[in-house]
Amino acid sequence: MAKVVDCYDEDMKIASLLHDIGKMGISKEILLKPAKLSELEYQIIKAHSHIGNNILRSILNLPRAALFVRDHHERWDGSGYPRGLIGEEISIQGRIICLCDAFDTMTIDRRNYNKKTLSYDEAFEELRRCSWSQFDGDLVEQFIATVKALSIPHNEKWYEDRDKINEIFL
């Protein structure tokens, strides 16, 4: 996606791979809790983007990548965290990571999305529904077009067709 909008570089690559690195400082009891989180637990979870920002900035000496990690839970309408940024105040890299992370959660991660993954078309509809509130609507449309153009096997086929996945991505 970053290549499509011409913002791909080493900092973006690192930030996209390490966007959730701050979760390593959060207890697995909270991270994997099957029930609804308490307000305190949710605040602890939300700290992961700030923790990740600090890790990339201070330990890995990657201040630009750290900004993208910090921004990956900001929302277009300003209701995100950690800073409540609005619209284009959010780095485009942070907006891309947010979008890709949401799609991954909806289509792959059964623990997080109502214990049932969505088909790509269902996830596309959800992304569109959240355009201009959670996500940059222009990026949503570019993302959907990009995923469709790549002809990535649907998530139901991933376990059955690993060679096809390896051929696309490796």
mmCIF file of the C-alpha atoms, coordinates in Angstrom:
data_MODEL
# 
_entry.id   MODEL 
# 
loop_
_atom_site.group_PDB 
_atom_site.id 
_atom_site.type_symbol 
_atom_site.label_atom_id 
_atom_site.label_alt_id 
_atom_site.label_comp_id 
_atom_site.label_asym_id 
_atom_site.label_entity_id 
_atom_site.label_seq_id 
_atom_site.pdbx_PDB_ins_code 
_atom_site.Cartn_x 
_atom_site.Cartn_y 
_atom_site.Cartn_z 
_atom_site.occupancy 
_atom_site.B_iso_or_equiv 
_atom_site.pdbx_formal_charge 
_atom_site.auth_seq_id 
_atom_site.auth_comp_id 
_atom_site.auth_asym_id 
_atom_site.auth_atom_id 
_atom_site.pdbx_PDB_model_num 
ATOM 1   C CA . MET A 1 1   ? 0.000   0.000   0.000  1.00 0.00 ? 1   MET A CA 1 
ATOM 2   C CA . ALA A 1 2   ? 2.844   2.369   0.826  1.00 0.00 ? 2   ALA A CA 1 
ATOM 3   C CA . LYS A 1 3   ? 4.318   1.706   -2.614 1.00 0.00 ? 3   LYS A CA 1 
ATOM 4   C CA . VAL A 1 4   ? 0.976   2.537   -4.240 1.00 0.00 ? 4   VAL A CA 1 
ATOM 5   C CA . VAL A 1 5   ? 0.846   5.975   -2.591 1.00 0.00 ? 5   VAL A CA 1 
ATOM 6   C CA . ASP A 1 6   ? 4.609   6.495   -2.983 1.00 0.00 ? 6   ASP A CA 1 
ATOM 7   C CA . CYS A 1 7   ? 5.631   6.653   0.663  1.00 0.00 ? 7   CYS A CA 1 
ATOM 8   C CA . TYR A 1 8   ? 7.490   3.353   0.957  1.00 0.00 ? 8   TYR A CA 1 
ATOM 9   C CA . ASP A 1 9   ? 10.965  3.501   2.452  1.00 0.00 ? 9   ASP A CA 1 
ATOM 10  C CA . GLU A 1 10  ? 13.000  1.716   5.122  1.00 0.00 ? 10  GLU A CA 1 
ATOM 11  C CA . ASP A 1 11  ? 11.296  3.595   7.987  1.00 0.00 ? 11  ASP A CA 1 
ATOM 12  C CA . MET A 1 12  ? 7.870   2.574   6.701  1.00 0.00 ? 12  MET A CA 1 
ATOM 13  C CA . LYS A 1 13  ? 9.004   -1.023  6.270  1.00 0.00 ? 13  LYS A CA 1 
ATOM 14  C CA . ILE A 1 14  ? 10.295  -1.161  9.851  1.00 0.00 ? 14  ILE A CA 1 
ATOM 15  C CA . ALA A 1 15  ? 7.267   0.637   11.313 1.00 0.00 ? 15  ALA A CA 1 
ATOM 16  C CA . SER A 1 16  ? 4.836   -1.659  9.546  1.00 0.00 ? 16  SER A CA 1 
ATOM 17  C CA . LEU A 1 17  ? 6.640   -4.737  10.807 1.00 0.00 ? 17  LEU A CA 1 
ATOM 18  C CA . LEU A 1 18  ? 7.065   -3.415  14.364 1.00 0.00 ? 18  LEU A CA 1 
ATOM 19  C CA . HIS A 1 19  ? 3.860   -1.391  14.802 1.00 0.00 ? 19  HIS A CA 1 
ATOM 20  C CA . ASP A 1 20  ? 2.735   -3.523  17.766 1.00 0.00 ? 20  ASP A CA 1 
ATOM 21  C CA . ILE A 1 21  ? 6.155   -3.933  19.409 1.00 0.00 ? 21  ILE A CA 1 
ATOM 22  C CA . GLY A 1 22  ? 4.868   -1.992  22.417 1.00 0.00 ? 22  GLY A CA 1 
ATOM 23  C CA . LYS A 1 23  ? 2.559   -4.907  23.255 1.00 0.00 ? 23  LYS A CA 1 
ATOM 24  C CA . MET A 1 24  ? 5.560   -6.894  24.474 1.00 0.00 ? 24  MET A CA 1 
ATOM 25  C CA . GLY A 1 25  ? 5.411   -4.824  27.657 1.00 0.00 ? 25  GLY A CA 1 
ATOM 26  C CA . ILE A 1 26  ? 1.786   -5.744  28.363 1.00 0.00 ? 26  ILE A CA 1 
ATOM 27  C CA . SER A 1 27  ? 0.826   -8.847  30.301 1.00 0.00 ? 27  SER A CA 1 
ATOM 28  C CA . LYS A 1 28  ? -0.589  -11.745 28.318 1.00 0.00 ? 28  LYS A CA 1 
ATOM 29  C CA . GLU A 1 29  ? -3.515  -11.889 30.757 1.00 0.00 ? 29  GLU A CA 1 
ATOM 30  C CA . ILE A 1 30  ? -4.643  -8.522  29.424 1.00 0.00 ? 30  ILE A CA 1 
ATOM 31  C CA . LEU A 1 31  ? -3.588  -9.037  25.791 1.00 0.00 ? 31  LEU A CA 1 
ATOM 32  C CA . LEU A 1 32  ? -5.321  -12.401 25.487 1.00 0.00 ? 32  LEU A CA 1 
ATOM 33  C CA . LYS A 1 33  ? -8.243  -11.784 27.821 1.00 0.00 ? 33  LYS A CA 1 
ATOM 34  C CA . PRO A 1 34  ? -11.310 -13.414 26.249 1.00 0.00 ? 34  PRO A CA 1 
ATOM 35  C CA . ALA A 1 35  ? -13.788 -11.175 28.076 1.00 0.00 ? 35  ALA A CA 1 
ATOM 36  C CA . LYS A 1 36  ? -14.377 -7.451  27.717 1.00 0.00 ? 36  LYS A CA 1 
ATOM 37  C CA . LEU A 1 37  ? -11.503 -5.354  29.058 1.00 0.00 ? 37  LEU A CA 1 
ATOM 38  C CA . SER A 1 38  ? -12.006 -3.103  32.050 1.00 0.00 ? 38  SER A CA 1 
ATOM 39  C CA . GLU A 1 39  ? -11.379 0.613   31.523 1.00 0.00 ? 39  GLU A CA 1 
ATOM 40  C CA . LEU A 1 40  ? -7.962  0.284   33.207 1.00 0.00 ? 40  LEU A CA 1 
ATOM 41  C CA . GLU A 1 41  ? -7.037  -2.720  31.033 1.00 0.00 ? 41  GLU A CA 1 
ATOM 42  C CA . TYR A 1 42  ? -8.083  -0.816  27.919 1.00 0.00 ? 42  TYR A CA 1 
ATOM 43  C CA . GLN A 1 43  ? -5.894  2.137   28.950 1.00 0.00 ? 43  GLN A CA 1 
ATOM 44  C CA . ILE A 1 44  ? -2.997  -0.276  29.408 1.00 0.00 ? 44  ILE A CA 1 
ATOM 45  C CA . ILE A 1 45  ? -3.575  -1.753  25.919 1.00 0.00 ? 45  ILE A CA 1 
ATOM 46  C CA . LYS A 1 46  ? -3.737  1.741   24.424 1.00 0.00 ? 46  LYS A CA 1 
ATOM 47  C CA . ALA A 1 47  ? -0.292  2.487   25.875 1.00 0.00 ? 47  ALA A CA 1 
ATOM 48  C CA . HIS A 1 48  ? 1.311   0.061   23.393 1.00 0.00 ? 48  HIS A CA 1 
ATOM 49  C CA . SER A 1 49  ? 1.553   2.678   20.629 1.00 0.00 ? 49  SER A CA 1 
ATOM 50  C CA . HIS A 1 50  ? 3.350   5.071   22.993 1.00 0.00 ? 50  HIS A CA 1 
ATOM 51  C CA . ILE A 1 51  ? 5.613   2.268   24.264 1.00 0.00 ? 51  ILE A CA 1 
ATOM 52  C CA . GLY A 1 52  ? 6.377   1.229   20.666 1.00 0.00 ? 52  GLY A CA 1 
ATOM 53  C CA . ASN A 1 53  ? 7.149   4.841   19.787 1.00 0.00 ? 53  ASN A CA 1 
ATOM 54  C CA . ASN A 1 54  ? 9.625   4.977   22.678 1.00 0.00 ? 54  ASN A CA 1 
ATOM 55  C CA . ILE A 1 55  ? 11.275  1.687   21.711 1.00 0.00 ? 55  ILE A CA 1 
ATOM 56  C CA . LEU A 1 56  ? 11.838  2.726   18.103 1.00 0.00 ? 56  LEU A CA 1 
ATOM 57  C CA . ARG A 1 57  ? 12.940  6.239   19.063 1.00 0.00 ? 57  ARG A CA 1 
ATOM 58  C CA . SER A 1 58  ? 15.156  5.513   22.063 1.00 0.00 ? 58  SER A CA 1 
ATOM 59  C CA . ILE A 1 59  ? 16.424  1.975   21.678 1.00 0.00 ? 59  ILE A CA 1 
ATOM 60  C CA . LEU A 1 60  ? 16.490  1.508   17.900 1.00 0.00 ? 60  LEU A CA 1 
ATOM 61  C CA . ASN A 1 61  ? 17.275  5.170   17.125 1.00 0.00 ? 61  ASN A CA 1 
ATOM 62  C CA . LEU A 1 62  ? 14.548  5.345   14.461 1.00 0.00 ? 62  LEU A CA 1 
ATOM 63  C CA . PRO A 1 63  ? 12.663  8.572   15.251 1.00 0.00 ? 63  PRO A CA 1 
ATOM 64  C CA . ARG A 1 64  ? 10.816  8.788   11.930 1.00 0.00 ? 64  ARG A CA 1 
ATOM 65  C CA . ALA A 1 65  ? 9.616   5.167   12.054 1.00 0.00 ? 65  ALA A CA 1 
ATOM 66  C CA . ALA A 1 66  ? 8.631   5.796   15.670 1.00 0.00 ? 66  ALA A CA 1 
ATOM 67  C CA . LEU A 1 67  ? 6.147   8.464   14.543 1.00 0.00 ? 67  LEU A CA 1 
ATOM 68  C CA . PHE A 1 68  ? 4.403   5.995   12.245 1.00 0.00 ? 68  PHE A CA 1 
ATOM 69  C CA . VAL A 1 69  ? 4.142   3.459   15.078 1.00 0.00 ? 69  VAL A CA 1 
ATOM 70  C CA . ARG A 1 70  ? 2.786   6.166   17.366 1.00 0.00 ? 70  ARG A CA 1 
ATOM 71  C CA . ASP A 1 71  ? 0.146   7.137   14.772 1.00 0.00 ? 71  ASP A CA 1 
ATOM 72  C CA . HIS A 1 72  ? -1.203  3.693   13.892 1.00 0.00 ? 72  HIS A CA 1 
ATOM 73  C CA . HIS A 1 73  ? -4.242  3.955   16.198 1.00 0.00 ? 73  HIS A CA 1 
ATOM 74  C CA . GLU A 1 74  ? -5.175  7.513   15.334 1.00 0.00 ? 74  GLU A CA 1 
ATOM 75  C CA . ARG A 1 75  ? -8.528  7.917   13.574 1.00 0.00 ? 75  ARG A CA 1 
ATOM 76  C CA . TRP A 1 76  ? -9.472  10.242  10.764 1.00 0.00 ? 76  TRP A CA 1 
ATOM 77  C CA . ASP A 1 77  ? -12.189 11.871  12.918 1.00 0.00 ? 77  ASP A CA 1 
ATOM 78  C CA . GLY A 1 78  ? -9.861  12.518  15.866 1.00 0.00 ? 78  GLY A CA 1 
ATOM 79  C CA . SER A 1 79  ? -11.278 9.821   18.146 1.00 0.00 ? 79  SER A CA 1 
ATOM 80  C CA . GLY A 1 80  ? -8.123  7.683   18.076 1.00 0.00 ? 80  GLY A CA 1 
ATOM 81  C CA . TYR A 1 81  ? -5.123  7.545   20.359 1.00 0.00 ? 81  TYR A CA 1 
ATOM 82  C CA . PRO A 1 82  ? -2.587  8.423   21.706 1.00 0.00 ? 82  PRO A CA 1 
ATOM 83  C CA . ARG A 1 83  ? -2.848  12.067  20.582 1.00 0.00 ? 83  ARG A CA 1 
ATOM 84  C CA . GLY A 1 84  ? -6.326  12.442  19.071 1.00 0.00 ? 84  GLY A CA 1 
ATOM 85  C CA . LEU A 1 85  ? -4.951  13.655  15.747 1.00 0.00 ? 85  LEU A CA 1 
ATOM 86  C CA . ILE A 1 86  ? -7.444  14.548  13.008 1.00 0.00 ? 86  ILE A CA 1 
ATOM 87  C CA . GLY A 1 87  ? -7.294  13.830  9.285  1.00 0.00 ? 87  GLY A CA 1 
ATOM 88  C CA . GLU A 1 88  ? -4.045  14.729  7.602  1.00 0.00 ? 88  GLU A CA 1 
ATOM 89  C CA . GLU A 1 89  ? -2.434  15.545  10.952 1.00 0.00 ? 89  GLU A CA 1 
ATOM 90  C CA . ILE A 1 90  ? -1.912  11.775  11.049 1.00 0.00 ? 90  ILE A CA 1 
ATOM 91  C CA . SER A 1 91  ? 1.104   10.644  9.039  1.00 0.00 ? 91  SER A CA 1 
ATOM 92  C CA . ILE A 1 92  ? 0.067   8.884   5.846  1.00 0.00 ? 92  ILE A CA 1 
ATOM 93  C CA . GLN A 1 93  ? 2.261   5.987   6.975  1.00 0.00 ? 93  GLN A CA 1 
ATOM 94  C CA . GLY A 1 94  ? 0.318   5.747   10.250 1.00 0.00 ? 94  GLY A CA 1 
ATOM 95  C CA . ARG A 1 95  ? -2.969  5.828   8.310  1.00 0.00 ? 95  ARG A CA 1 
ATOM 96  C CA . ILE A 1 96  ? -1.756  3.011   6.057  1.00 0.00 ? 96  ILE A CA 1 
ATOM 97  C CA . ILE A 1 97  ? -0.617  0.849   8.965  1.00 0.00 ? 97  ILE A CA 1 
ATOM 98  C CA . CYS A 1 98  ? -3.961  1.452   10.689 1.00 0.00 ? 98  CYS A CA 1 
ATOM 99  C CA . LEU A 1 99  ? -5.885  0.375   7.612  1.00 0.00 ? 99  LEU A CA 1 
ATOM 100 C CA . CYS A 1 100 ? -3.766  -2.712  6.915  1.00 0.00 ? 100 CYS A CA 1 
ATOM 101 C CA . ASP A 1 101 ? -3.831  -3.721  10.591 1.00 0.00 ? 101 ASP A CA 1 
ATOM 102 C CA . ALA A 1 102 ? -7.632  -3.441  10.677 1.00 0.00 ? 102 ALA A CA 1 
ATOM 103 C CA . PHE A 1 103 ? -7.994  -5.531  7.507  1.00 0.00 ? 103 PHE A CA 1 
ATOM 104 C CA . ASP A 1 104 ? -5.646  -8.167  8.924  1.00 0.00 ? 104 ASP A CA 1 
ATOM 105 C CA . THR A 1 105 ? -7.615  -8.274  12.164 1.00 0.00 ? 105 THR A CA 1 
ATOM 106 C CA . MET A 1 106 ? -10.928 -8.622  10.339 1.00 0.00 ? 106 MET A CA 1 
ATOM 107 C CA . THR A 1 107 ? -9.799  -11.340 7.932  1.00 0.00 ? 107 THR A CA 1 
ATOM 108 C CA . ILE A 1 108 ? -7.155  -13.328 9.794  1.00 0.00 ? 108 ILE A CA 1 
ATOM 109 C CA . ASP A 1 109 ? -7.161  -12.862 13.577 1.00 0.00 ? 109 ASP A CA 1 
ATOM 110 C CA . ARG A 1 110 ? -10.026 -14.841 15.058 1.00 0.00 ? 110 ARG A CA 1 
ATOM 111 C CA . ARG A 1 111 ? -9.153  -13.731 18.596 1.00 0.00 ? 111 ARG A CA 1 
ATOM 112 C CA . ASN A 1 112 ? -10.003 -10.112 17.910 1.00 0.00 ? 112 ASN A CA 1 
ATOM 113 C CA . TYR A 1 113 ? -12.837 -9.838  15.441 1.00 0.00 ? 113 TYR A CA 1 
ATOM 114 C CA . ASN A 1 114 ? -15.873 -11.440 17.043 1.00 0.00 ? 114 ASN A CA 1 
ATOM 115 C CA . LYS A 1 115 ? -14.150 -14.851 16.922 1.00 0.00 ? 115 LYS A CA 1 
ATOM 116 C CA . LYS A 1 116 ? -15.123 -15.176 13.254 1.00 0.00 ? 116 LYS A CA 1 
ATOM 117 C CA . THR A 1 117 ? -13.099 -13.837 10.399 1.00 0.00 ? 117 THR A CA 1 
ATOM 118 C CA . LEU A 1 118 ? -14.732 -11.850 7.626  1.00 0.00 ? 118 LEU A CA 1 
ATOM 119 C CA . SER A 1 119 ? -14.452 -12.560 3.931  1.00 0.00 ? 119 SER A CA 1 
ATOM 120 C CA . TYR A 1 120 ? -12.531 -9.976  1.939  1.00 0.00 ? 120 TYR A CA 1 
ATOM 121 C CA . ASP A 1 121 ? -15.781 -8.515  0.578  1.00 0.00 ? 121 ASP A CA 1 
ATOM 122 C CA . GLU A 1 122 ? -17.238 -8.235  4.093  1.00 0.00 ? 122 GLU A CA 1 
ATOM 123 C CA . ALA A 1 123 ? -14.022 -6.579  5.292  1.00 0.00 ? 123 ALA A CA 1 
ATOM 124 C CA . PHE A 1 124 ? -14.091 -4.167  2.332  1.00 0.00 ? 124 PHE A CA 1 
ATOM 125 C CA . GLU A 1 125 ? -17.632 -3.175  3.296  1.00 0.00 ? 125 GLU A CA 1 
ATOM 126 C CA . GLU A 1 126 ? -16.559 -2.616  6.892  1.00 0.00 ? 126 GLU A CA 1 
ATOM 127 C CA . LEU A 1 127 ? -13.638 -0.466  5.751  1.00 0.00 ? 127 LEU A CA 1 
ATOM 128 C CA . ARG A 1 128 ? -15.982 1.549   3.553  1.00 0.00 ? 128 ARG A CA 1 
ATOM 129 C CA . ARG A 1 129 ? -18.468 1.913   6.399  1.00 0.00 ? 129 ARG A CA 1 
ATOM 130 C CA . CYS A 1 130 ? -15.686 3.382   8.545  1.00 0.00 ? 130 CYS A CA 1 
ATOM 131 C CA . SER A 1 131 ? -14.334 5.686   5.804  1.00 0.00 ? 131 SER A CA 1 
ATOM 132 C CA . TRP A 1 132 ? -13.919 9.288   6.907  1.00 0.00 ? 132 TRP A CA 1 
ATOM 133 C CA . SER A 1 133 ? -14.479 8.336   10.547 1.00 0.00 ? 133 SER A CA 1 
ATOM 134 C CA . GLN A 1 134 ? -11.863 5.734   11.413 1.00 0.00 ? 134 GLN A CA 1 
ATOM 135 C CA . PHE A 1 135 ? -9.993  5.665   8.095  1.00 0.00 ? 135 PHE A CA 1 
ATOM 136 C CA . ASP A 1 136 ? -8.896  8.012   5.332  1.00 0.00 ? 136 ASP A CA 1 
ATOM 137 C CA . GLY A 1 137 ? -11.611 7.241   2.766  1.00 0.00 ? 137 GLY A CA 1 
ATOM 138 C CA . ASP A 1 138 ? -9.322  7.808   -0.208 1.00 0.00 ? 138 ASP A CA 1 
ATOM 139 C CA . LEU A 1 139 ? -6.825  5.293   1.185  1.00 0.00 ? 139 LEU A CA 1 
ATOM 140 C CA . VAL A 1 140 ? -9.648  2.802   1.768  1.00 0.00 ? 140 VAL A CA 1 
ATOM 141 C CA . GLU A 1 141 ? -10.573 2.877   -1.919 1.00 0.00 ? 141 GLU A CA 1 
ATOM 142 C CA . GLN A 1 142 ? -6.920  2.616   -2.997 1.00 0.00 ? 142 GLN A CA 1 
ATOM 143 C CA . PHE A 1 143 ? -6.411  -0.287  -0.578 1.00 0.00 ? 143 PHE A CA 1 
ATOM 144 C CA . ILE A 1 144 ? -9.444  -2.191  -1.860 1.00 0.00 ? 144 ILE A CA 1 
ATOM 145 C CA . ALA A 1 145 ? -8.377  -1.681  -5.483 1.00 0.00 ? 145 ALA A CA 1 
ATOM 146 C CA . THR A 1 146 ? -4.836  -2.820  -4.622 1.00 0.00 ? 146 THR A CA 1 
ATOM 147 C CA . VAL A 1 147 ? -5.943  -5.983  -2.831 1.00 0.00 ? 147 VAL A CA 1 
ATOM 148 C CA . LYS A 1 148 ? -8.296  -6.859  -5.674 1.00 0.00 ? 148 LYS A CA 1 
ATOM 149 C CA . ALA A 1 149 ? -5.570  -6.242  -8.291 1.00 0.00 ? 149 ALA A CA 1 
ATOM 150 C CA . LEU A 1 150 ? -3.127  -8.521  -6.455 1.00 0.00 ? 150 LEU A CA 1 
ATOM 151 C CA . SER A 1 151 ? -5.543  -11.461 -6.670 1.00 0.00 ? 151 SER A CA 1 
ATOM 152 C CA . ILE A 1 152 ? -4.497  -12.584 -3.207 1.00 0.00 ? 152 ILE A CA 1 
ATOM 153 C CA . PRO A 1 153 ? -6.201  -15.853 -2.324 1.00 0.00 ? 153 PRO A CA 1 
ATOM 154 C CA . HIS A 1 154 ? -9.046  -15.333 0.095  1.00 0.00 ? 154 HIS A CA 1 
ATOM 155 C CA . ASN A 1 155 ? -8.302  -16.056 3.718  1.00 0.00 ? 155 ASN A CA 1 
ATOM 156 C CA . GLU A 1 156 ? -10.313 -19.286 3.635  1.00 0.00 ? 156 GLU A CA 1 
ATOM 157 C CA . LYS A 1 157 ? -7.773  -20.663 1.134  1.00 0.00 ? 157 LYS A CA 1 
ATOM 158 C CA . TRP A 1 158 ? -4.611  -19.597 2.951  1.00 0.00 ? 158 TRP A CA 1 
ATOM 159 C CA . TYR A 1 159 ? -4.196  -22.786 4.900  1.00 0.00 ? 159 TYR A CA 1 
ATOM 160 C CA . GLU A 1 160 ? -4.957  -24.884 1.827  1.00 0.00 ? 160 GLU A CA 1 
ATOM 161 C CA . ASP A 1 161 ? -2.721  -23.073 -0.660 1.00 0.00 ? 161 ASP A CA 1 
ATOM 162 C CA . ARG A 1 162 ? 0.511   -21.987 1.027  1.00 0.00 ? 162 ARG A CA 1 
ATOM 163 C CA . ASP A 1 163 ? 2.526   -22.356 -2.180 1.00 0.00 ? 163 ASP A CA 1 
ATOM 164 C CA . LYS A 1 164 ? 0.372   -19.704 -3.882 1.00 0.00 ? 164 LYS A CA 1 
ATOM 165 C CA . ILE A 1 165 ? 0.925   -17.330 -0.941 1.00 0.00 ? 165 ILE A CA 1 
ATOM 166 C CA . ASN A 1 166 ? 4.671   -17.911 -1.038 1.00 0.00 ? 166 ASN A CA 1 
ATOM 167 C CA . GLU A 1 167 ? 4.684   -17.297 -4.785 1.00 0.00 ? 167 GLU A CA 1 
ATOM 168 C CA . ILE A 1 168 ? 2.941   -13.926 -4.338 1.00 0.00 ? 168 ILE A CA 1 
ATOM 169 C CA . PHE A 1 169 ? 4.939   -12.611 -1.409 1.00 0.00 ? 169 PHE A CA 1 
ATOM 170 C CA . LEU A 1 170 ? 8.360   -14.268 -1.525 1.00 0.00 ? 170 LEU A CA 1 
# 
